[in-house]
Amino acid sequence: MTGATPRWSVVIPAFNEAGRLPRYLDEIVAYFESRLDGYEVVVVDDGSRDDTVAVVEKMALAHPAVRVVRLETNQGKGAAVRTGMLQARGHYRLFADADGATPIGELKRLEPLLGTSAEVVIGSRALGDPGVAIVARAHRVAAGRIFNWLVARLGLPEISDSQCGFKAFTADAAETIFPRVRTRGFGFDVELLLIARAAGCRIAETAVNWTDQPGSKVGVLKDGPRMLWQILRARLRAPRR
């Protein structure tokens, strides 16, 4: 890809997201077009069996800043985000979930910290802030609290919400962290934060608005034990600071 380096890259992992992705893509494009910032949107199709690729290609016809990277087989969210981050070109790089649970406008909460206070800034659903609202089903809130309690004891006591799918990086931080990420599934967030801390990256966390969306790919009972196994393995292989 040629042209000037964009200020922002937005990486979106997508698996069978033809139904939910178009609305969020429209939102992202409108947001950056209004800012007059150079940007790109990198959608990583994780072996979808629906029309996800066609949806992105249609958007790309009208907005060349949007592109799709295809993984031939489903490899997991961690693998998709890693692929997108390594293909992104922006000075700053955000990954966001395809369902749009965190509105793209919440970038305004992360951006002031990035490159000044921190090289990695993560959105949080757990930090208290009267200016944000979290809309989630009770069982997901409870599961999140338990998961974050375990994560704290596995090496990230300073992080209140490791799993929010709204995280931003400087280019240097992304290029340091993501080549080392090995977790392919949903537990990859913990590994990337462990790697970032060991590499000396400053990590900041800020509250963001978040609304639980129907059609979630993560099941508490189905994916919870698998994610715990993934983060245990990541903790064992993560470099020590």
Backbone bond lengths (Angstrom), bond angles and torsions (degrees), N, CA, C in turn:
res aa  C-N    CA-C-N  psi(-1)  N-CA   C-N-CA  omega(-1)  CA-C   N-CA-C  phi
1 M - - - 1.457 - - 1.521 108.82 -
2 T 1.311 119.22 136.92 1.450 123.04 -175.99 1.524 109.77 -113.50
3 G 1.332 115.08 177.50 1.450 119.64 178.25 1.508 111.24 105.80
4 A 1.346 114.72 176.93 1.455 120.65 -178.47 1.521 110.70 -64.44
5 T 1.327 114.76 148.62 1.459 119.55 177.20 1.523 109.15 -67.52
6 P 1.336 118.41 124.77 1.466 119.65 -179.93 1.525 111.17 -69.75
7 R 1.315 115.41 153.34 1.465 118.82 175.72 1.524 109.90 -68.76
8 W 1.335 116.10 -42.30 1.466 120.93 -176.65 1.517 111.85 -123.71
9 S 1.324 115.24 140.36 1.465 122.63 165.04 1.523 107.34 -116.35
10 V 1.317 116.25 133.16 1.464 121.65 173.80 1.521 107.53 -114.06
11 V 1.321 116.04 118.15 1.458 122.37 -178.73 1.523 108.60 -103.58
12 I 1.331 115.68 128.13 1.465 120.83 -178.75 1.525 108.95 -125.63
13 P 1.330 118.44 112.06 1.460 119.97 172.62 1.523 109.45 -75.88
14 A 1.314 117.51 137.63 1.462 119.51 -174.33 1.526 110.74 -141.69
15 F 1.311 116.05 124.46 1.459 122.22 173.95 1.523 108.26 -129.98
16 N 1.326 115.54 111.16 1.475 121.77 -178.05 1.531 110.86 53.98
17 E 1.328 116.08 55.28 1.464 121.71 -175.84 1.532 112.59 -114.25
18 A 1.324 117.99 25.07 1.461 120.47 -178.80 1.522 112.06 -60.56
19 G 1.326 117.27 -28.72 1.459 120.37 -178.68 1.511 113.50 -80.28
20 R 1.343 117.54 -40.36 1.468 120.33 -173.04 1.525 113.51 -95.93
21 L 1.311 117.69 -26.01 1.463 121.17 -171.84 1.527 115.08 -68.59
22 P 1.343 120.76 -40.01 1.469 119.09 -174.91 1.524 114.03 -55.50
23 R 1.313 117.56 -42.62 1.471 120.11 -179.71 1.528 110.51 -60.93
24 Y 1.328 116.82 -43.27 1.463 119.05 -177.62 1.524 111.29 -71.62
25 L 1.316 117.23 -36.41 1.463 119.21 175.56 1.527 110.73 -61.51
26 D 1.313 117.12 -43.58 1.466 120.61 176.97 1.529 110.48 -58.11
27 E 1.311 115.66 -43.09 1.467 121.07 -178.92 1.531 111.05 -63.80
28 I 1.328 116.64 -43.80 1.466 120.94 -178.62 1.523 110.85 -65.68
29 V 1.321 116.10 -47.52 1.475 120.09 -179.00 1.522 110.03 -60.95
30 A 1.338 118.22 -46.80 1.460 121.25 -179.53 1.525 110.94 -60.70
31 Y 1.333 116.43 -39.09 1.465 120.68 -178.93 1.526 111.26 -63.26
32 F 1.320 117.17 -48.87 1.460 119.29 -176.61 1.522 111.93 -75.39
33 E 1.319 117.77 -32.59 1.462 119.40 176.15 1.527 110.33 -63.45
34 S 1.311 117.24 -36.26 1.462 120.17 179.69 1.521 111.59 -71.02
35 R 1.322 117.11 -26.37 1.467 120.98 179.39 1.530 112.36 -81.81
36 L 1.297 116.27 -16.57 1.473 121.65 -176.02 1.522 110.96 60.52
37 D 1.324 116.47 30.25 1.464 122.60 176.21 1.520 109.87 -92.23
38 G 1.325 116.67 144.52 1.452 118.52 168.18 1.519 109.65 -67.54
39 Y 1.323 117.04 131.80 1.463 120.00 -176.54 1.519 110.09 -150.83
40 E 1.326 114.69 165.08 1.456 121.79 169.28 1.525 108.10 -143.42
41 V 1.308 116.00 150.88 1.456 122.20 174.26 1.514 107.33 -119.12
42 V 1.327 116.07 120.13 1.458 121.90 -178.78 1.524 107.82 -110.85
43 V 1.321 116.30 104.64 1.468 120.94 176.38 1.522 107.69 -92.61
44 V 1.317 115.77 123.05 1.470 120.29 178.48 1.523 107.85 -101.34
45 D 1.321 115.42 107.80 1.460 120.49 178.74 1.525 109.12 -79.25
46 D 1.322 115.73 116.22 1.465 121.91 -173.52 1.525 111.28 -93.38
47 G 1.344 114.97 60.01 1.463 119.58 177.44 1.512 113.90 68.75
48 S 1.328 117.65 35.88 1.472 121.09 -177.51 1.520 111.66 -61.77
49 R 1.341 114.27 151.27 1.464 120.86 177.37 1.532 111.27 -109.61
50 D 1.324 116.01 4.99 1.466 119.42 177.94 1.531 109.10 -110.10
51 D 1.313 117.24 -153.18 1.469 121.59 -175.07 1.537 113.35 -96.14
52 T 1.321 117.27 25.73 1.464 119.90 -178.80 1.523 111.68 -54.91
53 V 1.321 117.76 -47.57 1.470 120.84 -177.91 1.520 110.44 -62.17
54 A 1.330 117.77 -43.54 1.465 121.33 -179.87 1.523 111.40 -62.41
55 V 1.328 116.84 -38.13 1.461 121.66 178.52 1.530 110.66 -61.45
56 V 1.332 115.86 -45.18 1.469 119.62 -178.39 1.528 110.60 -70.07
57 E 1.321 116.58 -40.67 1.467 119.48 179.91 1.520 111.19 -64.05
58 K 1.316 117.56 -34.72 1.468 120.89 176.76 1.525 110.06 -64.66
59 M 1.332 117.05 -43.98 1.458 120.76 177.77 1.525 110.60 -63.52
60 A 1.336 117.28 -37.71 1.466 121.52 -177.61 1.527 112.11 -65.81
61 L 1.341 117.52 -27.93 1.461 120.05 177.76 1.526 111.46 -61.96
62 A 1.332 116.24 -36.68 1.458 120.88 -179.77 1.523 112.40 -90.10
63 H 1.338 115.64 -24.79 1.471 120.37 -175.89 1.526 108.56 -135.68
64 P 1.316 117.66 93.84 1.475 121.25 -176.38 1.520 114.15 -61.89
65 A 1.345 117.89 -13.55 1.462 119.86 176.99 1.528 111.57 -71.28
66 V 1.323 116.80 -12.43 1.468 121.98 179.22 1.523 109.24 -96.32
67 R 1.306 116.70 133.77 1.459 120.15 176.34 1.524 110.04 -145.74
68 V 1.320 115.22 161.33 1.455 120.75 179.35 1.518 109.56 -119.59
69 V 1.318 115.04 139.09 1.466 122.87 172.67 1.520 106.14 -114.56
70 R 1.320 116.78 128.13 1.465 120.05 -173.85 1.523 111.69 -104.84
71 L 1.329 115.22 130.86 1.453 122.23 166.77 1.529 106.36 -101.39
72 E 1.298 117.08 125.81 1.464 120.43 -172.33 1.523 112.73 -65.02
73 T 1.328 116.74 -31.61 1.463 120.73 178.96 1.518 109.19 -125.32
74 N 1.324 115.94 156.71 1.461 120.95 178.76 1.528 109.84 -69.72
75 Q 1.337 116.11 117.60 1.462 120.82 -175.92 1.521 113.51 -112.50
76 G 1.326 118.24 -12.72 1.454 121.25 179.84 1.516 111.93 111.22
77 K 1.331 114.84 156.49 1.464 120.30 -175.86 1.528 112.29 -60.21
78 G 1.333 116.64 -41.95 1.460 119.33 -179.68 1.512 112.21 -60.08
79 A 1.323 116.46 -43.15 1.468 120.27 179.56 1.527 110.63 -65.87
80 A 1.336 116.92 -37.71 1.468 120.19 -179.23 1.528 111.07 -67.81
81 V 1.326 117.19 -43.96 1.468 119.92 179.20 1.523 110.18 -64.98
82 R 1.312 116.83 -42.97 1.472 120.50 178.62 1.531 110.52 -58.08
83 T 1.330 116.73 -45.77 1.465 121.08 179.12 1.518 110.86 -59.40
84 G 1.326 116.74 -47.26 1.457 120.29 -178.61 1.515 112.84 -64.97
85 M 1.320 116.84 -41.98 1.460 120.24 -179.16 1.532 111.53 -65.59
86 L 1.313 116.67 -33.42 1.462 119.36 -179.79 1.525 112.08 -79.21
87 Q 1.334 116.98 -17.94 1.462 119.88 175.86 1.532 112.56 -97.23
88 A 1.318 117.13 -12.34 1.465 121.40 -179.80 1.527 110.28 -68.72
89 R 1.342 115.54 155.13 1.459 120.02 -176.35 1.519 113.38 -123.11
90 G 1.317 118.57 -3.68 1.451 121.51 -171.66 1.521 114.32 -69.65
91 H 1.323 114.88 155.64 1.469 120.45 172.57 1.525 110.31 -63.06
92 Y 1.348 115.72 -32.65 1.456 122.64 176.27 1.522 107.60 -127.57
93 R 1.353 115.36 145.87 1.471 118.67 -172.49 1.527 110.10 -136.96
94 L 1.317 114.53 124.21 1.455 121.97 -179.51 1.516 109.06 -114.83
95 F 1.343 117.43 138.34 1.458 116.61 164.88 1.522 108.49 -113.26
96 A 1.324 114.27 141.98 1.458 122.21 -175.03 1.518 109.15 -139.82
97 D 1.331 115.55 148.39 1.458 120.11 -179.28 1.526 110.74 -74.13
98 A 1.329 115.28 146.16 1.466 121.54 -174.74 1.514 113.51 -65.97
99 D 1.332 117.62 -21.01 1.466 119.37 -177.75 1.522 113.05 -77.60
100 G 1.344 117.45 -10.26 1.456 119.38 179.80 1.511 114.03 70.92
101 A 1.333 117.39 25.95 1.469 120.13 179.59 1.524 111.51 -58.70
102 T 1.324 116.27 -35.41 1.465 121.18 172.46 1.523 107.82 -103.45
103 P 1.321 118.84 115.00 1.469 120.26 179.57 1.527 110.68 -58.80
104 I 1.326 116.71 144.82 1.460 119.85 -178.00 1.526 111.24 -62.41
105 G 1.335 117.28 -25.32 1.454 120.34 177.92 1.521 113.83 -62.13
106 E 1.351 116.65 -17.44 1.465 120.09 177.31 1.520 112.17 -68.62
107 L 1.328 116.71 -9.10 1.460 119.68 174.78 1.529 111.03 -56.53
108 K 1.321 116.32 -27.11 1.474 120.14 179.91 1.522 111.31 -61.94
109 R 1.324 118.41 -22.30 1.462 121.19 178.63 1.530 111.81 -83.09
110 L 1.328 116.40 -29.12 1.459 120.40 -179.10 1.528 112.32 -87.03
111 E 1.318 115.52 -38.38 1.465 121.55 -169.31 1.525 114.46 -57.96
112 P 1.347 120.10 -41.97 1.465 118.56 -178.12 1.530 113.89 -62.87
113 L 1.325 117.09 -23.53 1.465 120.87 -178.15 1.525 112.56 -87.22
114 L 1.325 116.49 -20.51 1.461 120.64 -169.46 1.527 110.87 -78.89
115 G 1.316 115.07 122.60 1.461 120.99 178.54 1.512 113.26 87.11
116 T 1.339 117.26 -14.44 1.463 120.74 176.68 1.528 109.43 -106.27
117 S 1.331 115.93 -61.82 1.463 120.21 178.55 1.521 112.71 -90.19
118 A 1.335 117.58 -23.02 1.456 120.20 -172.86 1.523 111.38 -157.72
119 E 1.344 114.67 157.31 1.460 121.44 173.08 1.526 111.75 -95.59
120 V 1.340 116.08 -16.58 1.462 122.71 178.06 1.523 106.90 -132.37
121 V 1.325 116.90 125.33 1.463 121.02 178.16 1.516 108.20 -126.82
122 I 1.322 116.24 126.34 1.461 119.77 -175.16 1.525 110.47 -118.65
123 G 1.323 115.29 139.21 1.450 120.93 174.18 1.511 110.30 -73.27
124 S 1.313 116.25 148.62 1.458 120.67 -177.92 1.519 111.03 -133.47
125 R 1.341 114.26 137.57 1.462 120.89 172.60 1.518 111.28 -97.82
126 A 1.334 116.75 -2.39 1.460 121.07 -173.85 1.521 113.44 -104.06
127 L 1.326 118.21 -22.73 1.456 120.56 -179.92 1.529 109.91 -72.81
128 G 1.309 116.46 135.06 1.452 119.87 178.50 1.517 111.72 -75.63
129 D 1.320 116.45 131.82 1.462 121.46 178.04 1.528 107.36 -157.59
130 P 1.340 117.29 119.70 1.473 118.84 -178.63 1.520 113.45 -64.66
131 G 1.344 117.16 -14.24 1.455 120.25 -178.00 1.513 114.45 -89.43
132 V 1.337 117.96 -0.26 1.461 120.29 179.80 1.520 110.58 -125.78
133 A 1.326 115.03 159.48 1.467 121.12 178.67 1.519 109.23 -130.20
134 I 1.314 115.93 135.98 1.461 122.52 176.41 1.521 107.21 -113.80
135 V 1.322 115.98 121.77 1.461 121.10 179.14 1.518 107.16 -114.24
136 A 1.324 116.57 109.08 1.463 120.70 -175.84 1.514 109.87 -150.08
137 R 1.320 115.40 152.23 1.457 120.39 176.11 1.521 110.16 -70.01
138 A 1.330 115.67 147.58 1.461 121.12 -171.69 1.525 112.56 -57.95
139 H 1.332 117.70 -39.46 1.459 118.82 -176.19 1.522 110.99 -69.61
140 R 1.329 117.55 -29.74 1.461 120.21 177.71 1.529 111.04 -73.09
141 V 1.338 116.35 -36.34 1.462 119.89 176.00 1.523 110.17 -62.47
142 A 1.335 116.07 -46.13 1.465 120.16 -179.19 1.522 111.09 -63.56
143 A 1.327 116.20 -44.05 1.465 119.88 -179.94 1.525 110.85 -63.28
144 G 1.344 116.38 -39.07 1.460 120.30 178.98 1.510 112.27 -63.02
145 R 1.311 117.11 -40.56 1.468 120.61 179.47 1.523 110.89 -64.46
146 I 1.320 115.73 -42.83 1.468 118.95 178.95 1.526 110.66 -64.49
147 F 1.322 116.02 -43.98 1.461 120.51 -179.10 1.523 110.46 -61.90
148 N 1.320 117.47 -45.01 1.463 120.29 -178.54 1.522 111.68 -68.33
149 W 1.325 117.73 -31.53 1.462 121.01 174.38 1.529 110.30 -62.73
150 L 1.331 116.28 -42.19 1.464 120.29 178.33 1.527 111.22 -67.80
151 V 1.324 116.71 -41.52 1.465 120.58 179.37 1.526 110.63 -60.07
152 A 1.323 116.66 -40.25 1.470 119.91 178.97 1.527 110.87 -59.26
153 R 1.306 116.38 -37.46 1.463 120.22 -178.40 1.519 112.90 -82.12
154 L 1.311 116.15 -10.53 1.459 120.16 176.80 1.526 112.33 -98.83
155 G 1.337 116.57 9.21 1.460 117.35 170.94 1.507 117.41 127.97
156 L 1.364 118.22 2.12 1.466 119.76 179.93 1.531 109.99 -129.59
157 P 1.329 117.05 61.25 1.472 119.40 -175.98 1.520 114.09 -65.65
158 E 1.337 116.82 -20.68 1.464 119.62 -176.40 1.525 113.38 -87.27
159 I 1.338 117.51 -5.13 1.471 122.04 -177.08 1.521 109.56 -100.49
160 S 1.331 116.64 125.53 1.470 119.47 -178.16 1.523 112.56 -88.01
161 D 1.343 117.31 -25.90 1.472 120.57 -178.01 1.527 108.90 -147.98
162 S 1.312 115.98 94.83 1.471 119.99 -177.48 1.518 112.69 -76.94
163 Q 1.334 118.17 -20.10 1.462 120.73 -166.79 1.523 115.59 -100.63
164 C 1.317 118.49 -3.33 1.470 118.51 178.99 1.528 109.40 -61.61
165 G 1.324 116.50 128.84 1.466 120.96 -175.67 1.508 112.67 -85.28
166 F 1.327 116.52 54.53 1.467 121.46 -179.56 1.521 106.43 -151.64
167 K 1.345 116.10 89.36 1.455 121.74 -173.09 1.530 109.39 -134.03
168 A 1.333 115.99 138.67 1.461 121.44 -176.60 1.526 110.55 -122.54
169 F 1.341 114.88 149.65 1.460 122.09 -174.16 1.517 109.71 -141.36
170 T 1.323 116.57 147.78 1.452 118.25 164.03 1.521 107.71 -70.47
171 A 1.329 116.54 160.74 1.467 119.44 179.49 1.522 110.97 -59.68
172 D 1.341 116.94 -42.94 1.465 120.11 -179.13 1.523 111.29 -61.70
173 A 1.333 116.60 -42.25 1.464 119.93 179.40 1.523 110.74 -64.51
174 A 1.340 116.97 -45.50 1.464 120.21 179.74 1.521 111.45 -59.58
175 E 1.338 116.14 -40.61 1.465 119.63 -177.49 1.522 112.31 -76.14
176 T 1.327 116.99 -16.26 1.464 121.29 172.72 1.519 111.36 -84.10
177 I 1.332 116.09 -41.62 1.459 121.60 -171.29 1.525 113.22 -81.43
178 F 1.329 117.43 -52.36 1.462 119.30 -164.92 1.530 115.11 -70.74
179 P 1.333 120.80 -29.09 1.465 117.10 173.85 1.524 113.31 -61.61
180 R 1.331 116.93 -19.68 1.468 121.27 -176.69 1.524 113.52 -95.67
181 V 1.335 116.98 -9.37 1.460 120.13 -178.35 1.530 109.75 -73.78
182 R 1.313 116.09 126.41 1.465 121.16 -178.91 1.528 113.34 -114.50
183 T 1.317 117.51 -16.99 1.465 121.11 -178.59 1.516 109.37 -73.23
184 R 1.324 117.20 122.62 1.458 121.55 -176.45 1.525 112.70 -90.18
185 G 1.315 117.18 -23.78 1.457 120.22 -174.27 1.516 113.89 -93.77
186 F 1.348 115.64 -159.69 1.462 121.51 -173.77 1.524 113.01 -68.77
187 G 1.309 118.65 -16.96 1.459 120.95 -179.57 1.517 114.28 -80.12
188 F 1.318 118.09 6.69 1.466 120.77 -173.96 1.527 112.92 -66.64
189 D 1.349 117.71 -26.86 1.462 120.21 -177.90 1.527 111.34 -57.36
190 V 1.314 116.22 -40.08 1.468 120.01 -178.90 1.521 110.02 -65.98
191 E 1.331 116.51 -43.38 1.454 118.59 -179.99 1.524 111.69 -62.42
192 L 1.316 117.47 -43.05 1.468 118.04 -177.50 1.527 110.96 -65.74
193 L 1.338 117.48 -33.93 1.460 119.57 177.91 1.526 111.49 -71.18
194 L 1.319 117.15 -37.54 1.468 120.18 175.26 1.526 110.76 -62.45
195 I 1.332 115.86 -42.43 1.470 120.53 178.78 1.524 110.34 -64.70
196 A 1.333 116.11 -43.89 1.464 120.15 -179.34 1.521 110.87 -60.39
197 R 1.311 116.75 -44.64 1.464 119.89 -179.56 1.517 111.36 -64.91
198 A 1.340 116.57 -43.62 1.461 120.11 179.59 1.523 112.08 -64.08
199 A 1.337 117.06 -30.13 1.467 121.77 179.57 1.526 112.40 -80.70
200 G 1.319 116.77 -3.30 1.458 120.29 179.22 1.514 114.35 86.17
201 C 1.325 117.76 11.69 1.466 120.16 177.13 1.530 110.20 -70.79
202 R 1.300 116.14 136.87 1.461 120.38 173.61 1.530 108.24 -77.77
203 I 1.319 116.03 130.86 1.465 121.87 -177.22 1.522 108.56 -116.02
204 A 1.323 116.49 128.73 1.467 121.89 175.53 1.522 108.56 -120.84
205 E 1.312 115.21 154.51 1.461 121.71 -178.78 1.524 108.06 -131.52
206 T 1.323 116.64 137.88 1.459 119.54 -179.49 1.526 109.77 -142.23
207 A 1.304 116.09 144.51 1.458 121.06 -178.94 1.527 110.84 -66.73
208 V 1.334 115.74 142.15 1.464 121.35 176.59 1.521 109.50 -135.33
209 N 1.322 115.66 154.22 1.460 120.80 171.18 1.525 108.94 -69.38
210 W 1.313 115.25 141.65 1.469 119.78 -177.36 1.521 108.31 -152.99
211 T 1.338 115.54 134.31 1.466 120.92 178.43 1.516 109.41 -128.80
212 D 1.318 115.98 122.01 1.466 121.78 178.09 1.524 109.38 -57.47
213 Q 1.329 116.54 132.11 1.457 121.93 -177.53 1.530 110.99 -109.05
214 P 1.324 117.63 143.92 1.467 119.35 174.86 1.522 110.48 -65.34
215 G 1.324 115.59 150.37 1.455 119.98 177.37 1.512 114.23 87.80
216 S 1.338 117.68 21.56 1.468 121.02 -178.73 1.525 111.17 -58.00
217 K 1.332 115.26 140.70 1.465 120.72 178.44 1.525 112.14 -84.33
218 V 1.340 117.54 -10.23 1.461 121.96 -176.81 1.518 109.35 -102.85
219 G 1.328 116.75 121.25 1.453 122.14 174.53 1.511 110.06 -105.36
220 V 1.343 116.74 131.91 1.458 120.48 -176.44 1.518 111.15 -57.69
221 L 1.330 117.19 -48.93 1.463 120.27 -177.72 1.526 112.11 -77.38
222 K 1.326 116.14 -37.59 1.467 120.28 -177.00 1.527 111.90 -72.57
223 D 1.326 116.32 -45.89 1.463 120.33 -172.20 1.521 114.61 -99.84
224 G 1.348 117.46 -19.32 1.460 120.06 -176.75 1.523 113.82 -55.61
225 P 1.338 118.85 -54.60 1.471 119.33 -179.65 1.529 112.61 -61.61
226 R 1.334 117.36 -37.31 1.460 120.94 178.70 1.529 110.90 -64.36
227 M 1.333 116.23 -40.95 1.455 119.85 179.32 1.525 111.24 -65.22
228 L 1.335 116.52 -40.08 1.467 119.12 178.13 1.521 111.22 -62.58
229 W 1.329 116.99 -40.40 1.464 120.26 177.02 1.528 110.22 -63.86
230 Q 1.315 116.42 -41.22 1.464 119.89 179.60 1.526 111.68 -62.05
231 I 1.339 117.32 -42.50 1.459 117.85 -177.82 1.523 111.84 -75.04
232 L 1.326 117.48 -28.57 1.467 119.27 173.57 1.523 110.46 -63.10
233 R 1.325 116.17 -44.89 1.470 119.83 177.47 1.521 111.24 -64.05
234 A 1.339 116.33 -40.88 1.467 119.87 179.12 1.516 110.71 -63.77
235 R 1.342 116.65 -39.10 1.467 120.08 179.97 1.524 110.86 -63.63
236 L 1.323 116.86 -37.69 1.461 120.30 -178.80 1.527 112.41 -68.65
237 R 1.335 116.79 -33.99 1.453 117.96 -177.25 1.526 113.29 -97.80
238 A 1.341 118.28 -7.28 1.457 120.84 -178.02 1.527 109.68 -66.94
239 P 1.326 118.57 139.13 1.464 120.60 175.90 1.514 110.40 -65.87
240 R 1.318 116.06 148.33 1.454 121.39 177.57 1.521 109.57 -88.49
241 R 1.299 115.87 140.62 1.467 119.89 -178.96 1.520 109.89 -73.25
